[in-house]
């Protein structure tokens, strides 16, 4: 349990820091006005991964969180009198949607406005990943309206179907002057523009009688 201010981060080179316990609660901020900040660790508990009460705050900036006990509570939970606070700025949560859950009443949202919650699947569990959004704009340069796709910062955008343009061959998607690699993590808003090569036709005139 945290008293005062506590920061829990993963400083290992391998990035494999973990808190695993068979106790009901893995990390608790339970004293008056305590603050615990968590980033980059894997947290597993029997009942609740992070718990707050008595005016305390948990600030979650990254990591993974799950509960595995036979009598599961909530991955994140404030005491029932709602005297604690939880804010989720990042991280992945197993079988628990931090933006829409019932831990402190139906529809509880621990995620600030402007964040993106992405649903996935891992080992039979539904995962919810909270991240900053970035926008990828696709400009086909063929008379059609540009298309925008919002993804999590640091993830990869999926390559769309090749566009069409009359009289041209599609050369690929370009970021500035360079052809874009879709294996690249997107860390900021970008615009990808279609590259085109005009199709050259050869016309031969045949004069009758010559």
ZINOR-V278143 format. One record per residue. N is the residue number from 0. SS is DSSP state (alpha for helix, beta for strand, coil for the rest). PHI is phi in radians with two decimals (none if undefined). NEAR is the number of other C-alpha atoms within 12 Angstrom. Layout:
BEGIN
n->N ss->SS phi->PHI near->NEAR
n->N ss->SS phi->PHI near->NEAR
END
This chain:
BEGIN
n->0 ss->coil phi->none near->24
n->1 ss->beta phi->-1.55 near->29
n->2 ss->coil phi->-2.24 near->23
n->3 ss->coil phi->1.39 near->20
n->4 ss->beta phi->-2.10 near->22
n->5 ss->beta phi->-2.42 near->24
n->6 ss->beta phi->-2.04 near->24
n->7 ss->beta phi->-2.04 near->27
n->8 ss->beta phi->-2.33 near->25
n->9 ss->coil phi->-1.75 near->23
n->10 ss->coil phi->-1.80 near->14
n->11 ss->coil phi->-1.29 near->11
n->12 ss->coil phi->-1.15 near->8
n->13 ss->coil phi->-1.43 near->10
n->14 ss->coil phi->1.23 near->16
n->15 ss->coil phi->-1.91 near->16
n->16 ss->coil phi->-1.09 near->21
n->17 ss->beta phi->-2.56 near->27
n->18 ss->beta phi->-2.09 near->29
n->19 ss->beta phi->-2.19 near->25
n->20 ss->coil phi->-2.52 near->22
n->21 ss->coil phi->-1.56 near->20
n->22 ss->coil phi->-1.23 near->23
n->23 ss->coil phi->-1.11 near->28
n->24 ss->beta phi->-2.15 near->35
n->25 ss->beta phi->-1.49 near->34
n->26 ss->beta phi->-2.26 near->45
n->27 ss->beta phi->-2.24 near->41
n->28 ss->beta phi->-1.92 near->39
n->29 ss->coil phi->-2.23 near->30
n->30 ss->coil phi->-1.81 near->25
n->31 ss->coil phi->-0.94 near->20
n->32 ss->coil phi->1.05 near->22
n->33 ss->coil phi->-1.29 near->29
n->34 ss->beta phi->-2.32 near->33
n->35 ss->beta phi->-2.11 near->34
n->36 ss->beta phi->-1.99 near->34
n->37 ss->beta phi->-2.20 near->39
n->38 ss->beta phi->-2.71 near->30
n->39 ss->coil phi->1.47 near->29
n->40 ss->coil phi->-1.91 near->33
n->41 ss->beta phi->-1.67 near->32
n->42 ss->beta phi->-2.08 near->41
n->43 ss->beta phi->-2.30 near->33
n->44 ss->beta phi->-2.41 near->34
n->45 ss->coil phi->-1.25 near->27
n->46 ss->coil phi->-2.16 near->29
n->47 ss->beta phi->-2.44 near->37
n->48 ss->beta phi->-1.30 near->44
n->49 ss->beta phi->-2.36 near->50
n->50 ss->beta phi->-2.41 near->43
n->51 ss->beta phi->-2.28 near->43
n->52 ss->coil phi->-2.85 near->33
n->53 ss->coil phi->0.96 near->25
n->54 ss->coil phi->1.31 near->24
n->55 ss->coil phi->-1.57 near->34
n->56 ss->beta phi->-2.28 near->41
n->57 ss->beta phi->-2.02 near->43
n->58 ss->beta phi->-1.93 near->36
n->59 ss->beta phi->-1.87 near->42
n->60 ss->beta phi->-1.92 near->32
n->61 ss->beta phi->2.98 near->29
n->62 ss->beta phi->1.84 near->35
n->63 ss->beta phi->-2.18 near->40
n->64 ss->beta phi->-2.46 near->44
n->65 ss->beta phi->-2.75 near->42
n->66 ss->beta phi->-2.16 near->36
n->67 ss->coil phi->-2.27 near->27
n->68 ss->coil phi->-1.23 near->21
n->69 ss->coil phi->-1.21 near->13
n->70 ss->coil phi->-1.98 near->14
n->71 ss->coil phi->-1.16 near->25
n->72 ss->coil phi->-1.71 near->28
n->73 ss->coil phi->-2.19 near->37
n->74 ss->coil phi->-1.03 near->42
n->75 ss->beta phi->-2.15 near->54
n->76 ss->beta phi->-2.77 near->45
n->77 ss->beta phi->-1.73 near->37
n->78 ss->coil phi->-0.95 near->28
n->79 ss->coil phi->-1.00 near->16
n->80 ss->coil phi->-1.44 near->15
n->81 ss->coil phi->1.04 near->20
n->82 ss->coil phi->-1.55 near->24
n->83 ss->coil phi->-1.81 near->32
n->84 ss->beta phi->-2.34 near->37
n->85 ss->beta phi->-2.22 near->40
n->86 ss->beta phi->-2.18 near->34
n->87 ss->beta phi->-1.91 near->40
n->88 ss->beta phi->-1.70 near->32
n->89 ss->beta phi->-3.03 near->37
n->90 ss->beta phi->2.12 near->38
n->91 ss->beta phi->-2.11 near->39
n->92 ss->beta phi->-2.17 near->40
n->93 ss->beta phi->-1.62 near->36
n->94 ss->coil phi->0.96 near->29
n->95 ss->coil phi->-2.69 near->38
n->96 ss->coil phi->-1.64 near->36
n->97 ss->coil phi->-1.20 near->43
n->98 ss->coil phi->-1.67 near->34
n->99 ss->coil phi->-2.80 near->20
n->100 ss->beta phi->-2.43 near->23
n->101 ss->coil phi->-1.96 near->21
n->102 ss->coil phi->-1.00 near->30
n->103 ss->coil phi->-2.19 near->29
n->104 ss->coil phi->1.95 near->17
n->105 ss->coil phi->-0.94 near->12
n->106 ss->coil phi->1.43 near->14
n->107 ss->beta phi->-0.99 near->24
n->108 ss->coil phi->-2.23 near->28
n->109 ss->coil phi->-1.70 near->36
n->110 ss->beta phi->-1.77 near->31
n->111 ss->coil phi->-1.13 near->23
n->112 ss->coil phi->-1.05 near->16
n->113 ss->coil phi->1.68 near->17
n->114 ss->beta phi->-1.53 near->27
n->115 ss->beta phi->-1.95 near->28
n->116 ss->beta phi->-1.98 near->33
n->117 ss->beta phi->-1.93 near->28
n->118 ss->beta phi->-1.61 near->23
n->119 ss->beta phi->-2.49 near->19
n->120 ss->beta phi->-2.54 near->16
n->121 ss->beta phi->-2.64 near->16
n->122 ss->coil phi->1.04 near->9
n->123 ss->coil phi->1.56 near->9
n->124 ss->beta phi->-1.76 near->18
n->125 ss->beta phi->-1.48 near->18
n->126 ss->beta phi->-1.91 near->25
n->127 ss->beta phi->-2.22 near->34
n->128 ss->beta phi->-1.91 near->38
n->129 ss->beta phi->-1.78 near->41
n->130 ss->beta phi->-2.66 near->34
n->131 ss->beta phi->-1.28 near->30
n->132 ss->beta phi->-1.51 near->29
n->133 ss->beta phi->-2.28 near->26
n->134 ss->beta phi->-2.01 near->25
n->135 ss->beta phi->-1.89 near->33
n->136 ss->beta phi->-1.80 near->28
n->137 ss->beta phi->-1.82 near->33
n->138 ss->beta phi->-1.84 near->28
n->139 ss->coil phi->-1.31 near->28
n->140 ss->coil phi->0.92 near->25
n->141 ss->coil phi->-2.34 near->21
n->142 ss->coil phi->1.64 near->13
n->143 ss->coil phi->-1.51 near->13
n->144 ss->coil phi->-1.15 near->12
n->145 ss->coil phi->-1.10 near->18
n->146 ss->beta phi->-1.97 near->20
n->147 ss->beta phi->-1.93 near->20
n->148 ss->beta phi->-2.31 near->24
n->149 ss->beta phi->-1.75 near->30
n->150 ss->beta phi->-2.33 near->30
n->151 ss->beta phi->-1.31 near->30
n->152 ss->coil phi->-1.00 near->28
n->153 ss->coil phi->1.62 near->20
n->154 ss->coil phi->-1.66 near->24
n->155 ss->coil phi->-1.84 near->23
n->156 ss->coil phi->-1.54 near->31
n->157 ss->coil phi->-1.38 near->19
n->158 ss->coil phi->-1.17 near->21
n->159 ss->coil phi->-1.39 near->19
n->160 ss->coil phi->-1.11 near->12
n->161 ss->coil phi->-1.09 near->19
n->162 ss->coil phi->-1.37 near->27
n->163 ss->coil phi->-2.10 near->20
n->164 ss->coil phi->-2.61 near->20
n->165 ss->coil phi->-0.99 near->14
n->166 ss->coil phi->1.36 near->13
n->167 ss->beta phi->-2.40 near->18
n->168 ss->beta phi->-1.89 near->18
n->169 ss->beta phi->-1.30 near->23
n->170 ss->beta phi->-1.82 near->21
n->171 ss->beta phi->2.22 near->28
n->172 ss->beta phi->-1.74 near->31
n->173 ss->beta phi->-2.15 near->25
n->174 ss->beta phi->-1.88 near->23
n->175 ss->coil phi->1.18 near->14
n->176 ss->coil phi->-1.65 near->13
n->177 ss->beta phi->-1.83 near->14
n->178 ss->beta phi->-1.14 near->17
n->179 ss->coil phi->-1.48 near->27
n->180 ss->coil phi->-1.71 near->17
n->181 ss->coil phi->-1.37 near->19
n->182 ss->coil phi->-1.52 near->12
n->183 ss->coil phi->-1.45 near->18
n->184 ss->coil phi->-1.12 near->20
n->185 ss->coil phi->-1.65 near->29
n->186 ss->coil phi->-1.98 near->20
n->187 ss->coil phi->-2.71 near->21
n->188 ss->coil phi->-1.14 near->23
n->189 ss->beta phi->-2.37 near->27
n->190 ss->beta phi->-2.11 near->27
n->191 ss->beta phi->-1.82 near->32
n->192 ss->beta phi->-2.01 near->29
n->193 ss->beta phi->-1.22 near->36
n->194 ss->beta phi->-1.76 near->28
n->195 ss->beta phi->-2.33 near->24
n->196 ss->beta phi->-2.09 near->15
n->197 ss->beta phi->-1.08 near->13
n->198 ss->coil phi->-1.41 near->13
n->199 ss->coil phi->-1.71 near->9
n->200 ss->coil phi->-1.85 near->8
n->201 ss->coil phi->-1.82 near->6
n->202 ss->coil phi->-1.92 near->6
n->203 ss->coil phi->-1.94 near->6
n->204 ss->coil phi->-1.68 near->7
n->205 ss->coil phi->-1.94 near->7
n->206 ss->coil phi->-1.59 near->6
n->207 ss->coil phi->-1.05 near->5
n->208 ss->coil phi->1.73 near->4
n->209 ss->coil phi->-1.95 near->5
END
